[in-house]
Amino acid sequence: MVSHRFSTVRNAGKIVVIDDGRIIEAGSHQELLKKNGKYAQMFKTQAKGYK
């Protein structure tokens, strides 16, 4: 599945983050938030729009 909305994928068992055609991160929602990488940055940016 390809998604641009985090609410769609946050319950997936494994999430893969692709940037410029390369896999840069992979893991569950919680694992990716703990890594504080690109996924966490994008999640926080999108979450601000819902507050």
C-alpha distance matrix in Angstrom:
0.0 3.8 6.4 10.1 11.3 12.0 13.0 9.5 8.6 12.2 12.6 10.0 12.2 11.0 9.6 10.1 11.8 12.5 15.7 17.6 15.6 16.3 14.7 17.0 15.9 14.1 14.8 14.6 14.9 18.7 19.0 17.5 19.7 22.7 22.1 22.7 20.9 18.7 16.0 19.0 20.6 17.7 17.3 21.0 21.2 18.8 20.6 23.9 23.0 22.9 26.2
3.8 0.0 3.8 7.1 9.3 10.6 12.4 9.5 8.9 12.4 13.9 11.7 14.2 12.4 9.9 9.6 10.0 10.2 12.9 14.7 13.3 14.5 13.4 15.4 14.8 13.9 15.2 15.2 14.9 18.7 19.0 16.8 18.8 22.0 21.1 21.1 19.1 16.3 14.0 17.2 18.2 15.1 15.2 18.9 18.6 16.3 18.6 21.6 20.7 21.0 24.4
6.4 3.8 0.0 3.8 5.5 7.4 9.2 6.9 7.1 10.4 12.6 11.4 14.5 13.1 10.2 10.7 10.4 11.3 13.5 15.7 15.1 16.2 15.0 16.1 15.2 14.5 15.4 14.8 13.6 17.3 18.2 15.8 17.1 20.6 20.2 19.6 17.9 15.1 12.5 15.2 15.9 12.5 12.3 15.9 15.5 12.9 15.1 18.1 17.0 17.2 20.7
10.1 7.1 3.8 0.0 3.8 6.5 9.0 8.2 8.8 11.2 14.2 13.7 16.8 15.3 12.0 12.1 10.8 11.6 12.8 15.1 15.4 16.6 15.7 16.1 15.5 15.6 16.5 15.9 14.0 17.5 18.5 15.6 16.3 20.0 19.5 18.3 16.6 13.4 11.2 13.5 13.5 9.9 10.1 13.3 12.3 9.7 12.4 15.0 13.8 14.7 18.0
11.3 9.3 5.5 3.8 0.0 3.8 5.5 5.6 7.2 9.0 12.0 12.5 15.9 15.1 12.3 13.5 12.6 14.3 15.8 18.4 18.8 19.5 18.1 18.1 16.8 16.4 16.5 15.1 12.6 15.9 17.6 15.2 15.2 19.0 19.3 18.0 17.1 14.4 11.6 13.0 13.5 10.0 8.8 11.8 11.4 8.1 9.9 12.9 11.7 11.7 15.2
12.0 10.6 7.4 6.5 3.8 0.0 3.8 5.2 5.3 5.7 9.2 10.2 13.4 12.8 10.2 12.1 11.6 14.1 15.9 19.0 19.4 19.3 17.3 16.9 14.8 14.2 13.7 11.9 9.1 12.2 14.2 12.0 11.8 15.6 16.2 15.2 14.8 12.8 9.4 10.3 11.7 8.8 6.6 9.9 10.6 7.9 8.6 12.2 12.0 11.6 14.5
13.0 12.4 9.2 9.0 5.5 3.8 0.0 3.8 5.7 5.6 8.0 10.0 13.5 14.0 12.2 14.8 14.9 17.6 19.5 22.6 22.7 22.8 20.6 20.3 18.0 16.8 15.7 13.1 10.3 13.1 15.8 14.3 13.9 17.5 18.8 17.9 18.0 16.4 12.9 13.3 14.8 12.2 9.4 12.0 13.0 9.8 9.5 13.1 12.6 11.0 13.9
9.5 9.5 6.9 8.2 5.6 5.2 3.8 0.0 3.8 6.1 7.5 8.3 12.1 12.5 10.9 13.3 14.0 16.3 18.8 21.6 21.2 21.4 19.3 19.7 17.6 16.0 15.2 12.9 11.1 14.4 16.6 15.2 15.7 19.1 20.0 19.6 19.2 17.4 13.8 15.1 16.8 13.9 11.8 14.9 15.6 12.5 12.9 16.5 15.7 14.4 17.5
8.6 8.9 7.1 8.8 7.2 5.3 5.7 3.8 0.0 3.8 5.5 5.3 8.8 8.8 7.2 10.0 11.2 14.0 16.8 19.9 19.2 18.9 16.3 16.7 14.3 12.4 11.4 9.3 8.0 11.6 13.2 12.0 13.1 16.3 17.0 17.1 16.6 15.1 11.5 13.1 15.4 13.0 10.9 14.4 15.6 13.2 13.6 17.4 17.3 16.3 19.1
12.2 12.4 10.4 11.2 9.0 5.7 5.6 6.1 3.8 0.0 3.8 5.6 8.5 9.0 8.0 11.3 12.4 15.7 18.3 21.7 21.4 20.6 17.7 17.3 14.4 12.4 10.6 7.6 5.3 8.4 10.8 10.1 10.5 13.6 15.0 15.1 15.5 14.7 10.9 11.4 14.2 12.5 9.7 12.7 14.8 12.7 12.2 16.0 16.6 15.3 17.4
12.6 13.9 12.6 14.2 12.0 9.2 8.0 7.5 5.5 3.8 0.0 3.8 6.5 8.6 9.1 12.9 14.8 18.1 21.1 24.4 23.6 22.6 19.5 19.6 16.4 13.8 11.3 7.9 7.1 9.5 11.9 12.3 13.0 15.5 17.2 17.9 18.5 18.0 14.2 14.8 17.8 16.3 13.5 16.3 18.5 16.3 15.6 19.4 19.8 18.1 20.2
10.0 11.7 11.4 13.7 12.5 10.2 10.0 8.3 5.3 5.6 3.8 0.0 3.8 5.5 6.5 10.1 12.8 15.8 19.1 22.3 21.0 20.0 16.8 17.5 14.4 11.4 9.3 6.9 7.5 10.6 11.8 12.0 13.7 16.1 17.0 18.2 18.1 17.4 13.9 15.3 18.3 16.7 14.6 17.8 19.8 17.8 17.7 21.5 21.9 20.7 23.0
12.2 14.2 14.5 16.8 15.9 13.4 13.5 12.1 8.8 8.5 6.5 3.8 0.0 3.8 6.9 10.2 13.4 16.5 20.0 23.2 21.6 20.0 16.6 17.1 13.9 10.3 7.7 5.7 8.1 10.2 10.6 11.7 14.0 15.5 16.3 18.2 18.2 18.2 15.0 16.4 19.7 18.7 16.7 19.8 22.1 20.5 20.4 24.1 24.9 23.8 25.8
11.0 12.4 13.1 15.3 15.1 12.8 14.0 12.5 8.8 9.0 8.6 5.5 3.8 0.0 3.8 6.6 10.0 13.0 16.5 19.6 18.0 16.3 12.8 13.5 10.3 6.8 5.0 4.8 7.6 10.2 9.5 9.7 12.7 14.3 14.2 16.3 15.6 15.4 12.5 14.5 17.7 16.7 15.4 18.7 20.7 19.5 19.9 23.5 24.4 23.8 26.0
9.6 9.9 10.2 12.0 12.3 10.2 12.2 10.9 7.2 8.0 9.1 6.5 6.9 3.8 0.0 3.8 6.6 9.8 13.1 16.4 15.2 13.7 10.5 11.0 8.1 5.5 5.3 5.7 6.9 10.2 9.6 8.3 11.3 13.5 13.0 14.3 13.1 12.3 9.3 11.9 14.6 13.3 12.5 16.0 17.6 16.5 17.4 20.8 21.6 21.4 23.8
10.1 9.6 10.7 12.1 13.5 12.1 14.8 13.3 10.0 11.3 12.9 10.1 10.2 6.6 3.8 0.0 3.8 6.4 9.9 13.0 11.6 10.0 6.7 7.8 5.9 4.4 6.7 8.7 9.9 12.9 11.5 9.5 12.7 14.8 13.2 14.5 12.4 11.1 9.1 12.5 14.5 13.3 13.5 17.0 18.0 17.3 18.9 22.0 22.7 23.2 25.6
11.8 10.0 10.4 10.8 12.6 11.6 14.9 14.0 11.2 12.4 14.8 12.8 13.4 10.0 6.6 3.8 0.0 3.8 6.6 10.1 9.7 8.3 5.8 5.8 5.1 6.1 8.9 10.8 10.9 13.7 12.4 9.4 12.1 14.4 12.4 12.8 10.1 8.0 6.8 10.5 11.8 10.5 11.6 14.9 15.5 15.2 17.3 20.0 20.7 21.7 24.1
12.5 10.2 11.3 11.6 14.3 14.1 17.6 16.3 14.0 15.7 18.1 15.8 16.5 13.0 9.8 6.4 3.8 0.0 3.8 6.7 5.9 5.2 4.4 5.8 7.3 9.0 12.3 14.5 14.7 17.5 16.0 13.0 15.6 17.8 15.4 15.5 12.3 9.7 9.7 13.4 13.8 12.3 14.3 17.4 17.2 17.1 19.7 22.0 22.4 23.9 26.4
15.7 12.9 13.5 12.8 15.8 15.9 19.5 18.8 16.8 18.3 21.1 19.1 20.0 16.5 13.1 9.9 6.6 3.8 0.0 3.8 5.4 5.4 6.5 6.5 9.1 11.8 15.1 17.4 17.1 19.6 18.1 14.7 16.8 18.9 16.1 15.6 12.0 9.1 10.4 13.8 13.2 12.0 14.8 17.3 16.6 17.1 20.0 21.8 22.2 24.2 26.6
17.6 14.7 15.7 15.1 18.4 19.0 22.6 21.6 19.9 21.7 24.4 22.3 23.2 19.6 16.4 13.0 10.1 6.7 3.8 0.0 3.8 5.6 8.5 9.3 12.4 15.0 18.6 20.9 20.8 23.4 21.7 18.4 20.6 22.6 19.6 19.1 15.4 12.5 14.1 17.4 16.5 15.1 18.2 20.6 19.4 19.9 23.1 24.6 24.7 27.0 29.4
15.6 13.3 15.1 15.4 18.8 19.4 22.7 21.2 19.2 21.4 23.6 21.0 21.6 18.0 15.2 11.6 9.7 5.9 5.4 3.8 0.0 3.8 6.9 9.2 12.1 14.0 17.6 20.1 20.6 23.4 21.6 18.7 21.3 23.2 20.4 20.5 16.9 14.3 15.2 18.8 18.5 17.0 19.6 22.4 21.6 21.6 24.7 26.6 26.6 28.5 31.2
16.3 14.5 16.2 16.6 19.5 19.3 22.8 21.4 18.9 20.6 22.6 20.0 20.0 16.3 13.7 10.0 8.3 5.2 5.4 5.6 3.8 0.0 3.8 6.1 9.2 11.3 15.1 18.0 18.9 21.3 19.1 16.4 19.3 20.7 17.7 18.2 14.7 12.8 13.8 17.3 17.5 16.7 19.0 21.7 21.5 21.9 24.6 26.6 27.2 28.9 31.2
14.7 13.4 15.0 15.7 18.1 17.3 20.6 19.3 16.3 17.7 19.5 16.8 16.6 12.8 10.5 6.7 5.8 4.4 6.5 8.5 6.9 3.8 0.0 3.8 5.9 7.6 11.3 14.4 15.6 17.8 15.5 13.1 16.3 17.6 14.8 15.8 12.6 11.2 11.6 15.1 16.0 15.3 17.0 20.0 20.4 20.6 22.8 25.3 26.1 27.4 29.6
17.0 15.4 16.1 16.1 18.1 16.9 20.3 19.7 16.7 17.3 19.6 17.5 17.1 13.5 11.0 7.8 5.8 5.8 6.5 9.3 9.2 6.1 3.8 0.0 3.8 7.1 10.7 13.8 14.5 16.2 13.7 10.9 13.8 14.8 11.6 12.5 9.2 8.3 9.4 12.4 13.2 13.4 15.2 17.7 18.3 19.1 21.2 23.3 24.6 26.0 27.9
15.9 14.8 15.2 15.5 16.8 14.8 18.0 17.6 14.3 14.4 16.4 14.4 13.9 10.3 8.1 5.9 5.1 7.3 9.1 12.4 12.1 9.2 5.9 3.8 0.0 3.8 7.0 10.1 11.0 12.5 9.9 7.5 10.8 11.7 9.0 10.5 7.9 7.8 7.6 10.4 12.2 12.5 13.5 16.1 17.4 18.0 19.4 21.9 23.4 24.4 26.1
14.1 13.9 14.5 15.6 16.4 14.2 16.8 16.0 12.4 12.4 13.8 11.4 10.3 6.8 5.5 4.4 6.1 9.0 11.8 15.0 14.0 11.3 7.6 7.1 3.8 0.0 3.8 7.2 9.1 10.9 8.4 7.1 10.8 11.8 10.0 12.2 10.5 10.7 9.1 11.7 14.3 14.2 14.2 17.1 18.9 18.8 19.9 22.9 24.2 24.6 26.5
14.8 15.2 15.4 16.5 16.5 13.7 15.7 15.2 11.4 10.6 11.3 9.3 7.7 5.0 5.3 6.7 8.9 12.3 15.1 18.6 17.6 15.1 11.3 10.7 7.0 3.8 0.0 3.8 6.6 7.9 5.6 5.8 9.4 10.2 9.6 12.1 11.6 12.4 10.1 11.6 14.9 15.0 14.0 16.8 19.2 18.9 19.2 22.4 24.0 23.8 25.5
14.6 15.2 14.8 15.9 15.1 11.9 13.1 12.9 9.3 7.6 7.9 6.9 5.7 4.8 5.7 8.7 10.8 14.5 17.4 20.9 20.1 18.0 14.4 13.8 10.1 7.2 3.8 0.0 3.8 5.4 5.1 6.1 8.6 9.9 10.6 12.7 13.0 13.6 10.6 11.4 15.0 14.8 12.9 15.7 18.3 17.6 17.4 20.8 22.3 21.6 23.2
14.9 14.9 13.6 14.0 12.6 9.1 10.3 11.1 8.0 5.3 7.1 7.5 8.1 7.6 6.9 9.9 10.9 14.7 17.1 20.8 20.6 18.9 15.6 14.5 11.0 9.1 6.6 3.8 0.0 3.8 5.6 5.3 6.2 8.7 10.1 11.0 11.8 12.1 8.6 8.8 12.4 12.0 9.6 12.2 15.0 14.2 13.6 17.1 18.7 17.9 19.4
18.7 18.7 17.3 17.5 15.9 12.2 13.1 14.4 11.6 8.4 9.5 10.6 10.2 10.2 10.2 12.9 13.7 17.5 19.6 23.4 23.4 21.3 17.8 16.2 12.5 10.9 7.9 5.4 3.8 0.0 3.8 5.5 5.1 6.2 8.8 10.1 11.9 13.4 10.4 9.3 13.1 13.8 11.2 12.8 16.2 16.0 14.8 17.9 20.1 19.2 19.9
19.0 19.0 18.2 18.5 17.6 14.2 15.8 16.6 13.2 10.8 11.9 11.8 10.6 9.5 9.6 11.5 12.4 16.0 18.1 21.7 21.6 19.1 15.5 13.7 9.9 8.4 5.6 5.1 5.6 3.8 0.0 3.8 5.5 5.2 6.4 8.9 10.3 12.3 10.0 9.6 13.3 14.4 12.7 14.5 17.6 17.9 17.3 20.2 22.4 22.1 22.9
17.5 16.8 15.8 15.6 15.2 12.0 14.3 15.2 12.0 10.1 12.3 12.0 11.7 9.7 8.3 9.5 9.4 13.0 14.7 18.4 18.7 16.4 13.1 10.9 7.5 7.1 5.8 6.1 5.3 5.5 3.8 0.0 3.8 5.4 5.1 6.6 7.1 8.5 6.3 6.3 9.9 10.9 9.8 11.8 14.5 15.0 15.0 17.8 19.9 20.1 21.2
19.7 18.8 17.1 16.3 15.2 11.8 13.9 15.7 13.1 10.5 13.0 13.7 14.0 12.7 11.3 12.7 12.1 15.6 16.8 20.6 21.3 19.3 16.3 13.8 10.8 10.8 9.4 8.6 6.2 5.1 5.5 3.8 0.0 3.8 5.4 5.2 7.4 9.1 6.9 4.8 8.4 10.0 8.3 9.3 12.5 13.3 12.7 15.1 17.7 17.8 18.3
22.7 22.0 20.6 20.0 19.0 15.6 17.5 19.1 16.3 13.6 15.5 16.1 15.5 14.3 13.5 14.8 14.4 17.8 18.9 22.6 23.2 20.7 17.6 14.8 11.7 11.8 10.2 9.9 8.7 6.2 5.2 5.4 3.8 0.0 3.8 5.3 8.2 11.1 9.9 7.8 11.0 13.3 11.9 12.3 15.7 16.9 16.0 18.2 21.1 21.1 21.2
22.1 21.1 20.2 19.5 19.3 16.2 18.8 20.0 17.0 15.0 17.2 17.0 16.3 14.2 13.0 13.2 12.4 15.4 16.1 19.6 20.4 17.7 14.8 11.6 9.0 10.0 9.6 10.6 10.1 8.8 6.4 5.1 5.4 3.8 0.0 3.8 5.4 8.8 8.6 7.5 10.1 12.6 12.3 13.1 15.8 17.4 17.3 19.3 22.0 22.6 23.0
22.7 21.1 19.6 18.3 18.0 15.2 17.9 19.6 17.1 15.1 17.9 18.2 18.2 16.3 14.3 14.5 12.8 15.5 15.6 19.1 20.5 18.2 15.8 12.5 10.5 12.2 12.1 12.7 11.0 10.1 8.9 6.6 5.2 5.3 3.8 0.0 3.8 7.0 7.3 5.1 6.9 10.0 10.0 10.0 12.6 14.7 14.7 16.2 19.0 20.0 20.3
20.9 19.1 17.9 16.6 17.1 14.8 18.0 19.2 16.6 15.5 18.5 18.1 18.2 15.6 13.1 12.4 10.1 12.3 12.0 15.4 16.9 14.7 12.6 9.2 7.9 10.5 11.6 13.0 11.8 11.9 10.3 7.1 7.4 8.2 5.4 3.8 0.0 3.8 5.6 5.4 6.2 8.8 10.0 10.8 12.4 14.5 15.4 17.0 19.3 20.8 21.6
18.7 16.3 15.1 13.4 14.4 12.8 16.4 17.4 15.1 14.7 18.0 17.4 18.2 15.4 12.3 11.1 8.0 9.7 9.1 12.5 14.3 12.8 11.2 8.3 7.8 10.7 12.4 13.6 12.1 13.4 12.3 8.5 9.1 11.1 8.8 7.0 3.8 0.0 3.8 5.5 5.1 6.2 8.5 10.0 10.6 12.3 14.1 15.7 17.4 19.2 20.5
16.0 14.0 12.5 11.2 11.6 9.4 12.9 13.8 11.5 10.9 14.2 13.9 15.0 12.5 9.3 9.1 6.8 9.7 10.4 14.1 15.2 13.8 11.6 9.4 7.6 9.1 10.1 10.6 8.6 10.4 10.0 6.3 6.9 9.9 8.6 7.3 5.6 3.8 0.0 3.8 5.4 5.2 6.0 8.6 9.9 10.6 12.0 14.3 15.9 17.0 18.7
19.0 17.2 15.2 13.5 13.0 10.3 13.3 15.1 13.1 11.4 14.8 15.3 16.4 14.5 11.9 12.5 10.5 13.4 13.8 17.4 18.8 17.3 15.1 12.4 10.4 11.7 11.6 11.4 8.8 9.3 9.6 6.3 4.8 7.8 7.5 5.1 5.4 5.5 3.8 0.0 3.8 5.5 5.0 6.1 8.5 9.9 10.3 12.3 14.7 15.6 16.5
20.6 18.2 15.9 13.5 13.5 11.7 14.8 16.8 15.4 14.2 17.8 18.3 19.7 17.7 14.6 14.5 11.8 13.8 13.2 16.5 18.5 17.5 16.0 13.2 12.2 14.3 14.9 15.0 12.4 13.1 13.3 9.9 8.4 11.0 10.1 6.9 6.2 5.1 5.4 3.8 0.0 3.8 5.5 5.3 6.2 8.7 10.0 11.0 13.3 15.1 16.0
17.7 15.1 12.5 9.9 10.0 8.8 12.2 13.9 13.0 12.5 16.3 16.7 18.7 16.7 13.3 13.3 10.5 12.3 12.0 15.1 17.0 16.7 15.3 13.4 12.5 14.2 15.0 14.8 12.0 13.8 14.4 10.9 10.0 13.3 12.6 10.0 8.8 6.2 5.2 5.5 3.8 0.0 3.8 5.5 5.1 6.2 8.5 10.1 11.4 13.3 15.0
17.3 15.2 12.3 10.1 8.8 6.6 9.4 11.8 10.9 9.7 13.5 14.6 16.7 15.4 12.5 13.5 11.6 14.3 14.8 18.2 19.6 19.0 17.0 15.2 13.5 14.2 14.0 12.9 9.6 11.2 12.7 9.8 8.3 11.9 12.3 10.0 10.0 8.5 6.0 5.0 5.5 3.8 0.0 3.8 5.4 5.2 6.0 8.7 10.3 11.1 12.7
21.0 18.9 15.9 13.3 11.8 9.9 12.0 14.9 14.4 12.7 16.3 17.8 19.8 18.7 16.0 17.0 14.9 17.4 17.3 20.6 22.4 21.7 20.0 17.7 16.1 17.1 16.8 15.7 12.2 12.8 14.5 11.8 9.3 12.3 13.1 10.0 10.8 10.0 8.6 6.1 5.3 5.5 3.8 0.0 3.8 5.5 5.0 6.3 9.0 10.2 10.8
21.2 18.6 15.5 12.3 11.4 10.6 13.0 15.6 15.6 14.8 18.5 19.8 22.1 20.7 17.6 18.0 15.5 17.2 16.6 19.4 21.6 21.5 20.4 18.3 17.4 18.9 19.2 18.3 15.0 16.2 17.6 14.5 12.5 15.7 15.8 12.6 12.4 10.6 9.9 8.5 6.2 5.1 5.4 3.8 0.0 3.8 5.5 5.4 7.2 9.7 10.8
18.8 16.3 12.9 9.7 8.1 7.9 9.8 12.5 13.2 12.7 16.3 17.8 20.5 19.5 16.5 17.3 15.2 17.1 17.1 19.9 21.6 21.9 20.6 19.1 18.0 18.8 18.9 17.6 14.2 16.0 17.9 15.0 13.3 16.9 17.4 14.7 14.5 12.3 10.6 9.9 8.7 6.2 5.2 5.5 3.8 0.0 3.8 5.4 5.5 7.3 9.6
20.6 18.6 15.1 12.4 9.9 8.6 9.5 12.9 13.6 12.2 15.6 17.7 20.4 19.9 17.4 18.9 17.3 19.7 20.0 23.1 24.7 24.6 22.8 21.2 19.4 19.9 19.2 17.4 13.6 14.8 17.3 15.0 12.7 16.0 17.3 14.7 15.4 14.1 12.0 10.3 10.0 8.5 6.0 5.0 5.5 3.8 0.0 3.8 5.3 5.4 6.8
23.9 21.6 18.1 15.0 12.9 12.2 13.1 16.5 17.4 16.0 19.4 21.5 24.1 23.5 20.8 22.0 20.0 22.0 21.8 24.6 26.6 26.6 25.3 23.3 21.9 22.9 22.4 20.8 17.1 17.9 20.2 17.8 15.1 18.2 19.3 16.2 17.0 15.7 14.3 12.3 11.0 10.1 8.7 6.3 5.4 5.4 3.8 0.0 3.8 5.4 5.4
23.0 20.7 17.0 13.8 11.7 12.0 12.6 15.7 17.3 16.6 19.8 21.9 24.9 24.4 21.6 22.7 20.7 22.4 22.2 24.7 26.6 27.2 26.1 24.6 23.4 24.2 24.0 22.3 18.7 20.1 22.4 19.9 17.7 21.1 22.0 19.0 19.3 17.4 15.9 14.7 13.3 11.4 10.3 9.0 7.2 5.5 5.3 3.8 0.0 3.8 5.7
22.9 21.0 17.2 14.7 11.7 11.6 11.0 14.4 16.3 15.3 18.1 20.7 23.8 23.8 21.4 23.2 21.7 23.9 24.2 27.0 28.5 28.9 27.4 26.0 24.4 24.6 23.8 21.6 17.9 19.2 22.1 20.1 17.8 21.1 22.6 20.0 20.8 19.2 17.0 15.6 15.1 13.3 11.1 10.2 9.7 7.3 5.4 5.4 3.8 0.0 3.8
26.2 24.4 20.7 18.0 15.2 14.5 13.9 17.5 19.1 17.4 20.2 23.0 25.8 26.0 23.8 25.6 24.1 26.4 26.6 29.4 31.2 31.2 29.6 27.9 26.1 26.5 25.5 23.2 19.4 19.9 22.9 21.2 18.3 21.2 23.0 20.3 21.6 20.5 18.7 16.5 16.0 15.0 12.7 10.8 10.8 9.6 6.8 5.4 5.7 3.8 0.0
